[in-house]
Amino acid sequence: MGTGLIGTSVALAVSGRGVTVFLSDRDPAAARTAAALGAGLARAPGEPVDLAVIAVPPSQVGAVLTDAQERGVARAYTDVASVKAGPERAALRRAPDPARYIGGHPLAGRERSGPLAARAELFRDRNWVLTPSRLTSDEAFERALELVALCGAHPVVMHSRDHDAAVAVTSHVPHLMASLMAARLGEGPAGLARVAGQGLRDATRIAAGDSRLWGDILQANAPAVAGVLKDLHADLSRLVPALDALARGGAAERDLGMRTLVDLLERGISGLAGIPAAGHGRTADAASPERHGVLVRVAERPGELARLIAAVTDLGGSAEDAAAGLSGGGPGLTVRFAAPAGTAGRLVTALAADGWDAVREDDGGRPAREGREGRKDTRIPTA
């Protein structure tokens, strides 16, 4: 119900798994476009379906849910809005059968909108938050879990208020910041476009999102967003005087300004440490990645480290967070890669088969190798 980016992507994902999908949208052209993409059938079902997925802005979820339940469209209902407390309150207050509803939010998206932007793989290996209310039935919960599995995502269960507080920090305020920064581009100095690099594109990419949809989202989560902005305002109130001091102050003022600036930068580095990098798959919870270390000894020959990084990448690993150090008690470098818990062992095996001296790191940060009898050997053999 709603065939924009998210709704059509859900439909493409589950129809690709053999599920019959019926599509509806207040704009018939959108539903027919989604159907032409292979997302389903642009017509009403002849009988109640197993699950209705409400893919509309947060402010409309309550009304669409109420209408759908009054018409008996489905046996269970969920939504995909990025704000959860408001739709949950509307369901409890207005829906004929709130037990059949469970809130949902797939943590995936694109800066483009509409059915033509949809992708069947959009949710693969992404977290999908489910926010059951105190009345949500087991059947509705199970249907939502089945949907998440069909889309290749990982379920994360949260309270609706906790979800909204979290996404204010991780999604809603970042979108505002990107928009504010992008707005400066239209008022910047001459020649700005000639010096725009990837950093600017990364920081402003999401500002291209649908302004009306984002207005609805920010309105629905206004209290949490305002709280985060107040904290940012406090940081900016320290940062601006620090930069003024660095520009015009005396020695003591410049020293204080630099300490303030470095402190804010280091807080940013520390904050990023708990967030998994993109493409690293499932996380143990909303903030902590399940990742194991893989240690590889490399000879200090020109090009050898580049060859290792290429090998790791070819095997499906990532070198984005790799770190190199001197090998303890031996020549060469030891390079540490972080790999998803389920693939660390396979990466070690594949690297070893290619001739690399690779072992898996144990929980204490030491190299660990399983022996033939299952014993751990804490030595890294010399190359």
C-alpha positions as CSV (number, residue, x, y, z in Angstrom):
1,M,0.0,0.0,0.0
2,G,2.1,2.8,-1.4
3,T,4.5,2.1,-4.4
4,G,7.3,4.6,-3.9
5,L,10.9,3.7,-3.4
6,I,10.5,1.6,-0.2
7,G,7.1,0.1,-1.0
8,T,8.1,-1.0,-4.5
9,S,11.5,-2.3,-3.2
10,V,9.7,-4.5,-0.7
11,A,7.3,-5.7,-3.4
12,L,10.2,-6.6,-5.7
13,A,12.1,-8.4,-3.0
14,V,9.2,-10.6,-1.9
15,S,7.7,-11.2,-5.4
16,G,11.2,-12.4,-6.4
17,R,10.8,-15.1,-3.6
18,G,7.6,-16.4,-5.1
19,V,5.1,-14.4,-3.0
20,T,2.0,-13.0,-4.8
21,V,1.9,-9.3,-4.3
22,F,-1.0,-6.9,-4.9
23,L,-0.1,-3.2,-5.4
24,S,-2.1,-0.1,-4.5
25,D,-1.3,3.6,-4.5
26,R,-3.3,6.8,-4.5
27,D,-1.5,7.5,-7.8
28,P,-2.6,4.7,-10.2
29,A,0.4,5.4,-12.5
30,A,2.8,4.7,-9.6
31,A,1.2,1.3,-8.9
32,R,1.1,0.4,-12.6
33,T,4.8,1.4,-13.0
34,A,5.7,-0.8,-10.0
35,A,3.7,-3.7,-11.7
36,A,5.6,-3.1,-15.0
37,L,8.8,-3.5,-13.0
38,G,7.7,-7.0,-11.9
39,A,6.8,-5.9,-8.4
40,G,3.3,-7.5,-8.4
41,L,-0.3,-7.0,-9.6
42,A,-1.8,-3.5,-9.7
43,R,-5.2,-4.6,-8.5
44,A,-7.0,-5.4,-5.3
45,P,-6.9,-8.9,-3.9
46,G,-10.0,-11.0,-4.0
47,E,-9.7,-12.1,-0.4
48,P,-7.7,-11.0,2.7
49,V,-4.0,-11.3,2.2
50,D,-1.5,-12.5,4.8
51,L,0.2,-9.2,5.4
52,A,-0.4,-5.6,4.3
53,V,2.7,-3.4,4.1
54,I,1.8,0.3,4.5
55,A,4.4,2.3,2.7
56,V,3.2,5.9,3.2
57,P,4.7,8.9,5.1
58,P,4.4,8.7,8.9
59,S,1.5,11.1,9.2
60,Q,-0.6,9.0,6.9
61,V,0.0,5.5,8.5
62,G,-2.8,5.8,11.1
63,A,-5.5,6.7,8.5
64,V,-4.4,4.1,6.0
65,L,-4.2,1.4,8.6
66,T,-7.6,2.3,10.0
67,D,-9.2,2.3,6.5
68,A,-7.5,-1.0,5.5
69,Q,-8.6,-2.8,8.7
70,E,-12.2,-1.5,8.3
71,R,-12.2,-3.1,4.8
72,G,-10.6,-6.3,6.0
73,V,-7.7,-6.1,3.6
74,A,-5.3,-8.4,5.5
75,R,-4.8,-10.7,8.5
76,A,-1.8,-8.7,9.7
77,Y,-0.4,-5.2,9.1
78,T,2.9,-3.4,9.3
79,D,4.4,-0.2,8.0
80,V,7.8,1.0,6.9
81,A,7.8,4.6,8.1
82,S,10.9,6.0,9.6
83,V,9.1,7.3,12.7
84,K,7.3,4.8,14.9
85,A,5.8,6.4,18.1
86,G,3.2,8.4,16.2
87,P,1.9,5.6,14.0
88,E,1.8,3.3,17.1
89,R,-0.3,5.8,19.0
90,A,-2.6,6.2,16.0
91,A,-3.0,2.5,15.7
92,L,-3.9,2.1,19.4
93,R,-6.3,4.9,19.4
94,R,-8.0,4.6,16.0
95,A,-7.5,1.2,14.4
96,P,-10.3,-1.4,14.7
97,D,-7.9,-4.2,15.7
98,P,-4.5,-2.8,16.9
99,A,-3.4,-6.3,17.8
100,R,-2.9,-7.1,14.1
101,Y,-0.5,-4.2,13.6
102,I,3.3,-4.0,14.3
103,G,5.5,-1.0,13.4
104,G,8.4,-1.5,11.1
105,H,11.3,0.5,9.7
106,P,13.9,-1.0,7.2
107,L,17.1,0.9,7.6
108,A,17.8,1.4,4.0
109,G,17.0,4.0,1.3
110,R,18.3,6.1,-1.5
111,E,18.4,9.8,-2.3
112,R,16.1,9.1,-5.2
113,S,12.3,8.5,-4.8
114,G,9.5,6.8,-6.7
115,P,9.0,3.3,-8.0
116,L,11.7,3.6,-10.7
117,A,14.3,4.1,-8.0
118,A,13.3,0.8,-6.3
119,R,15.7,-2.2,-6.0
120,A,14.9,-5.7,-4.9
121,E,18.3,-5.9,-3.0
122,L,17.8,-2.6,-1.2
123,F,17.3,-4.3,2.2
124,R,19.8,-7.2,1.8
125,D,22.0,-7.5,5.0
126,R,20.4,-4.3,6.5
127,N,18.8,-4.0,9.9
128,W,15.0,-3.8,9.9
129,V,13.5,-2.4,13.2
130,L,10.3,-3.9,14.5
131,T,8.4,-2.1,17.2
132,P,5.6,-4.2,18.6
133,S,3.1,-2.4,20.9
134,R,1.8,-3.9,24.1
135,L,-1.2,-5.3,22.1
136,T,0.7,-6.7,19.0
137,S,-0.3,-10.3,18.5
138,D,2.1,-13.2,18.0
139,E,0.7,-13.7,14.5
140,A,1.4,-10.1,13.5
141,F,4.9,-10.4,14.9
142,E,5.6,-13.6,13.0
143,R,4.3,-12.2,9.7
144,A,6.6,-9.2,10.1
145,L,9.5,-11.4,10.8
146,E,8.8,-13.5,7.7
147,L,8.7,-10.3,5.6
148,V,12.1,-9.2,7.0
149,A,13.5,-12.6,6.1
150,L,12.1,-12.6,2.6
151,C,13.8,-9.2,2.0
152,G,17.1,-10.5,3.2
153,A,17.3,-8.2,6.2
154,H,18.0,-8.7,9.9
155,P,15.3,-8.0,12.5
156,V,16.0,-5.6,15.4
157,V,13.2,-5.3,18.0
158,M,13.0,-1.9,19.8
159,H,10.4,0.2,21.7
160,S,8.9,2.9,19.4
161,R,10.1,5.8,21.5
162,D,13.7,4.4,21.7
163,H,13.7,4.0,17.9
164,D,12.6,7.6,17.3
165,A,15.3,8.9,19.7
166,A,17.9,6.8,17.9
167,V,17.0,7.7,14.3
168,A,16.9,11.4,15.3
169,V,20.7,11.1,15.8
170,T,21.5,8.6,13.0
171,S,19.2,9.7,10.2
172,H,16.9,12.7,10.7
173,V,19.4,15.3,12.0
174,P,22.1,14.2,9.5
175,H,19.6,14.8,6.7
176,L,18.9,18.3,8.0
177,M,22.7,19.0,8.3
178,A,23.2,17.8,4.7
179,S,20.4,20.1,3.6
180,L,21.8,23.1,5.5
181,M,25.3,22.4,4.0
182,A,23.9,22.0,0.5
183,A,22.0,25.2,0.8
184,R,25.3,27.0,1.4
185,L,26.5,25.9,-2.0
186,G,24.1,28.2,-3.8
187,E,25.5,31.1,-1.8
188,G,29.2,30.3,-1.9
189,P,32.1,32.0,-3.5
190,A,32.8,32.0,-7.2
191,G,34.5,28.9,-8.5
192,L,33.1,26.7,-5.8
193,A,32.0,23.9,-8.3
194,R,35.6,23.6,-9.5
195,V,36.9,22.6,-6.0
196,A,34.0,20.4,-4.9
197,G,35.4,16.9,-4.1
198,Q,34.1,13.6,-2.8
199,G,34.0,14.7,0.8
200,L,31.4,17.4,-0.1
201,R,29.4,14.8,-2.1
202,D,29.5,12.4,0.7
203,A,28.3,15.0,3.2
204,T,25.5,16.4,1.1
205,R,24.3,13.4,-1.0
206,I,21.1,12.7,1.1
207,A,20.0,16.3,0.7
208,A,18.6,15.4,-2.7
209,G,15.8,13.4,-1.0
210,D,12.1,14.2,-1.4
211,S,11.5,17.5,0.5
212,R,7.8,16.9,1.2
213,L,8.5,13.4,2.5
214,W,11.3,14.6,4.7
215,G,9.2,17.5,5.9
216,D,6.6,14.9,7.1
217,I,9.3,12.7,8.7
218,L,10.8,15.6,10.6
219,Q,7.5,16.9,11.7
220,A,6.5,13.4,13.0
221,N,9.8,13.2,15.1
222,A,10.1,16.9,15.9
223,P,10.7,16.6,19.7
224,A,13.6,14.1,19.3
225,V,15.1,16.1,16.4
226,A,14.9,19.4,18.3
227,G,16.7,17.8,21.3
228,V,19.6,16.7,19.1
229,L,19.8,20.1,17.4
230,K,20.0,21.8,20.8
231,D,23.0,19.6,21.7
232,L,24.6,20.5,18.3
233,H,23.9,24.2,19.0
234,A,25.8,23.9,22.3
235,D,28.8,22.4,20.5
236,L,28.6,25.1,17.8
237,S,28.5,27.7,20.6
238,R,31.9,26.4,21.7
239,L,33.3,25.9,18.2
240,V,32.6,29.4,16.8
241,P,34.5,31.3,19.5
242,A,37.3,28.8,19.3
243,L,37.8,29.4,15.6
244,D,37.5,33.2,16.1
245,A,40.3,32.9,18.7
246,L,42.5,30.9,16.3
247,A,41.9,33.6,13.7
248,R,42.4,36.7,15.8
249,G,43.3,35.9,19.4
250,G,46.5,36.1,21.3
251,A,48.7,33.2,22.2
252,A,46.7,32.1,25.2
253,E,43.4,32.4,23.3
254,R,44.7,30.5,20.3
255,D,45.9,27.7,22.6
256,L,42.5,27.4,24.2
257,G,40.8,27.5,20.9
258,M,43.0,24.7,19.5
259,R,42.3,22.5,22.5
260,T,38.6,23.1,22.1
261,L,38.7,22.3,18.3
262,V,40.8,19.2,18.8
263,D,38.5,18.0,21.6
264,L,35.4,18.3,19.3
265,L,37.2,16.5,16.5
266,E,38.3,13.7,18.8
267,R,34.7,13.3,20.1
268,G,33.7,12.8,16.5
269,I,36.3,10.1,16.0
270,S,35.2,8.4,19.2
271,G,31.5,8.5,18.2
272,L,32.3,6.8,14.9
273,A,34.1,3.9,16.6
274,G,30.9,2.2,17.6
275,I,29.2,2.4,14.2
276,P,29.8,-0.5,11.7
277,A,31.0,0.5,8.3
278,A,28.6,0.1,5.3
279,G,28.4,-3.3,3.8
280,H,29.5,-5.1,6.9
281,G,26.2,-7.0,7.3
282,R,24.4,-7.8,10.5
283,T,25.2,-6.2,13.8
284,A,24.8,-7.8,17.2
285,D,22.6,-4.9,18.2
286,A,21.7,-1.4,16.9
287,A,25.3,-0.2,17.5
288,S,27.8,-3.0,17.9
289,P,29.1,-5.0,14.9
290,E,29.9,-8.8,15.2
291,R,33.4,-8.8,13.8
292,H,36.5,-10.9,14.3
293,G,40.1,-10.0,13.6
294,V,42.1,-11.6,10.8
295,L,45.9,-11.3,11.1
296,V,48.2,-11.6,8.1
297,R,52.0,-11.4,8.2
298,V,53.4,-9.6,5.2
299,A,57.0,-9.3,4.0
300,E,58.3,-5.7,3.7
301,R,58.8,-5.9,-0.1
302,P,57.5,-3.2,-2.4
303,G,54.0,-4.0,-3.6
304,E,53.4,-6.9,-1.2
305,L,50.9,-5.0,1.0
306,A,49.0,-3.8,-2.1
307,R,48.9,-7.4,-3.3
308,L,47.4,-8.5,0.1
309,I,44.8,-5.9,0.0
310,A,43.8,-6.9,-3.5
311,A,43.6,-10.5,-2.4
312,V,41.4,-9.7,0.6
313,T,39.1,-7.6,-1.6
314,D,38.8,-10.4,-4.2
315,L,37.8,-12.8,-1.4
316,G,34.9,-10.6,-0.3
317,G,36.7,-8.9,2.6
318,S,37.2,-5.2,3.2
319,A,40.4,-3.3,3.7
320,E,38.7,-0.1,4.8
321,D,39.5,-0.6,8.5
322,A,42.8,-2.4,8.1
323,A,45.6,-1.6,10.4
324,A,49.3,-2.5,10.1
325,G,52.0,-2.9,12.8
326,L,55.4,-4.4,13.3
327,S,55.4,-8.2,13.8
328,G,56.3,-9.2,17.3
329,G,59.4,-11.2,17.4
330,G,59.8,-11.5,13.6
331,P,60.4,-9.6,10.4
332,G,57.8,-7.9,8.3
333,L,54.5,-6.4,9.1
334,T,51.3,-7.8,10.7
335,V,48.1,-6.5,9.1
336,R,44.8,-6.8,10.9
337,F,41.5,-6.9,9.0
338,A,38.1,-6.9,10.6
339,A,35.7,-9.5,9.1
340,P,32.1,-10.5,9.9
341,A,32.1,-13.2,12.5
342,G,30.6,-15.7,10.1
343,T,33.2,-15.2,7.4
344,A,36.5,-14.6,9.3
345,G,37.3,-18.3,9.4
346,R,36.6,-18.7,5.7
347,L,38.7,-15.7,4.9
348,V,41.7,-17.1,6.8
349,T,41.3,-20.5,5.0
350,A,41.2,-18.8,1.6
351,L,44.1,-16.6,2.3
352,A,46.2,-19.5,3.6
353,A,45.3,-21.5,0.5
354,D,46.7,-18.6,-1.6
355,G,50.0,-18.8,0.3
356,W,49.4,-16.0,2.8
357,D,50.4,-16.4,6.5
358,A,47.0,-15.8,8.0
359,V,45.4,-16.6,11.3
360,R,42.3,-15.6,13.2
361,E,42.5,-13.3,16.2
362,D,41.0,-14.6,19.5
363,D,38.8,-12.5,21.8
364,G,41.8,-11.3,23.7
365,G,43.4,-9.8,20.7
366,R,45.9,-12.6,20.2
367,P,46.5,-14.7,17.1
368,A,44.7,-18.0,17.3
369,R,44.9,-21.1,15.0
370,E,42.9,-24.2,15.4
371,G,45.2,-27.3,15.4
372,R,44.3,-30.7,14.1
373,E,43.0,-31.7,17.5
374,G,41.2,-28.4,18.0
375,R,43.9,-26.8,20.1
376,K,44.7,-23.2,19.7
377,D,48.3,-22.3,18.6
378,T,49.0,-18.7,19.6
379,R,52.1,-18.4,17.3
380,I,52.2,-16.7,14.0
381,P,54.7,-18.9,11.9
382,T,57.5,-17.0,10.2
383,A,57.0,-16.4,6.5
